[in-house]
Amino acid sequence: MSERKTEIRRGADSGIVVGKSYGDAFDRYLEEVSIHKRDERRETLRLNAIGEVLIGGVKIKISSWPT
């Protein structure tokens, strides 16, 4: 099997960083992507609202990536 297939199968190229929260991802998205959009303000409000949603008693922006 090729080295690339092995990496994909073990999840090495998933882009997921263990130890980061969804809030970290939202913040990075807002800083790197949203600032280039025409409707930046609405997108910021939307992501901040999503981050306040509770799942299992924990805000989305505080919970971590699954491991």
N, C-alpha and C positions, 0 to 999 in steps of 0.2 A: 504494500500500500504506500502511496506517496506520502511524503512528509506533510504536505498541505492537508490531505484528507485526515491524517492523524490529528493535526491541530484542530480542525473543525470538529471532529468527533469528541474530543476532550473539552471543547468549549474555550480553547485558548484565544480564539478570535471573536469572542462574543461581544466585546466592547463594554462588558459589565465590570465595574470596579468595585470589588468587595470593600465594605466599610463606608461607602457613600450612601447618603439618603436620597430619597426622591426629591426632597427640597434642594439638595445640591445640584441635581440634574436640572430642575426647573430654573434655578438661578443661573446656571451655565447657559441654558437655552435662551433665557432672557438677555443675557449679556452678549451672546455670540450670534444669535439668530434674529430675535425679535427687534433689535435696534435697527435692523435693515428693512423692516416691514413698514408699510404705510400706516397700518393700524396698530402700532406698537402699544399704545396706551390700553386698548381693549384687550389685547393678548396678555399684557401684564396683569390686568385685573382678573382675567379668566384663570390664568395659572395660579394666582394667589388664592382665588376662591377654591379651586380644585385642591390646593394644598391644605386647606382648612377642613376638608371632608374627613370625617372619622370612619375608620374601618377597624373594627374590633377594639374600639375605644382609643385608637391611636390616630393622630392626624397623619394624613398621607405624606406631608412634607417632612415629617419626623421619622417615619419608618424607613428601614434599610432595604437594600436589594436582597432578594432571596438568595440563600447560599446553598 
